[in-house]
Amino acid sequence: MIIDSKNSWREHEMETKSVNKAESFYIAIILYKSSSDKPDYQPLYQESFVLIKATSLEEAKAKALNYGKNESVRYTNENGETITWSLQQVVDVNSVLYDDFDSSEDIVDLYARHFRNYEAYQSFEPLLSQEQFGE
């Protein structure tokens, strides 16, 4: 390849560097909040785990924030109330536990978090029950 000017050479060099940078997977935990024009509306929260491909943690954080903002939506429900879902917070963005997974694997750990207060976890996790899986 022949490059005829210094500016073109710099542009080519920058493109090559960005192409050569390997992308990794990251998990973002994004929290959304619903609101309504109904005076006694009780907000509902949604916690989403989003898989992001990026070349750095900083890029993954920026992508998570942008994604969360773009997911905001407003609609009228069946009762004629305006419901708005909006980004509350990007809670966490971190590398997946194992970045070398492929589609032939049946199960892959992507994310883990630790906590000490099980009772607090039970109080907000609606799917948690006293029954154990497989018992």
VENWO-V383504 format. One record per residue. N is the residue number from 1. PSI is psi as a letter, one per 30 degrees, with the letter a starting at -180 (none if undefined). OMEGA is omega in whole degrees, -180 to 180 (NA if undefined). D_LAST is the distance of its C-alpha to the last C-alpha in Angstrom with 1 decimal. Layout:
BEGIN
[[N,PSI,OMEGA,D_LAST] [N,PSI,OMEGA,D_LAST]]
END
This chain:
BEGIN
[[1,k,178,65.2] [2,k,179,68.3] [3,k,-168,67.8] [4,f,178,71.0] [5,l,180,70.6] [6,e,-180,69.0] [7,e,179,66.8] [8,e,179,65.5] [9,e,179,64.7] [10,e,178,62.8] [11,e,179,60.8] [12,e,180,60.1] [13,e,179,59.0] [14,e,178,56.7] [15,e,-180,55.1] [16,e,179,54.6] [17,e,-178,52.9] [18,e,178,50.5] [19,e,-176,49.7] [20,f,-179,49.2] [21,k,-175,46.7] [22,k,176,43.2] [23,k,177,40.5] [24,l,177,37.1] [25,k,178,34.0] [26,l,175,33.1] [27,k,174,30.4] [28,k,172,31.8] [29,j,-175,30.0] [30,k,-179,32.1] [31,k,178,32.0] [32,l,179,33.7] [33,k,175,34.9] [34,k,174,35.9] [35,l,-177,39.0] [36,l,174,41.0] [37,f,177,44.5] [38,k,-174,43.1] [39,e,-177,44.2] [40,g,-178,41.0] [41,k,175,38.5] [42,j,-178,35.4] [43,k,174,34.7] [44,k,-180,31.5] [45,k,177,30.5] [46,k,176,28.9] [47,k,-179,27.6] [48,k,174,28.1] [49,j,-173,27.3] [50,k,177,30.2] [51,k,-176,31.0] [52,k,174,34.7] [53,k,-178,37.0] [54,l,-180,39.9] [55,f,179,42.3] [56,l,177,41.7] [57,e,180,39.6] [58,e,179,42.6] [59,e,179,42.7] [60,e,178,38.9] [61,e,179,39.4] [62,e,178,42.3] [63,e,180,40.4] [64,e,180,37.5] [65,e,179,39.9] [66,e,179,41.9] [67,e,-180,38.8] [68,e,179,37.6] [69,e,-178,41.1] [70,f,-180,41.4] [71,f,178,38.1] [72,k,-177,39.7] [73,l,176,40.2] [74,k,180,41.9] [75,l,176,41.6] [76,k,-179,42.4] [77,a,-176,39.4] [78,f,178,39.7] [79,g,179,41.2] [80,g,-180,43.9] [81,k,176,42.7] [82,k,179,43.0] [83,k,178,39.8] [84,k,173,40.0] [85,k,-179,37.3] [86,l,179,38.7] [87,k,174,37.8] [88,e,-177,37.0] [89,k,165,36.5] [90,j,-173,35.5] [91,e,-177,33.1] [92,k,170,32.8] [93,k,-178,33.9] [94,l,177,33.0] [95,k,172,32.8] [96,l,-177,29.7] [97,e,-180,28.0] [98,j,-175,29.0] [99,f,-175,32.0] [100,h,180,32.3] [101,l,175,29.6] [102,l,-173,30.5] [103,f,-180,29.3] [104,f,180,28.3] [105,k,-180,25.3] [106,e,-176,21.9] [107,k,179,20.6] [108,k,173,22.9] [109,k,180,22.5] [110,e,-172,25.1] [111,k,175,24.9] [112,k,173,23.5] [113,l,-174,24.5] [114,k,177,24.3] [115,l,-178,24.5] [116,f,-173,24.8] [117,j,-178,24.2] [118,e,-179,20.6] [119,e,178,21.8] [120,e,177,24.2] [121,e,178,21.6] [122,e,-175,19.5] [123,f,180,22.8] [124,f,-178,23.5] [125,j,-176,20.3] [126,f,-178,19.8] [127,f,-178,16.6] [128,k,178,14.8] [129,l,179,12.6] [130,f,-179,11.0] [131,k,177,7.5] [132,k,176,5.7] [133,k,173,5.7] [134,g,179,3.8] [135,none,NA,0.0]]
END
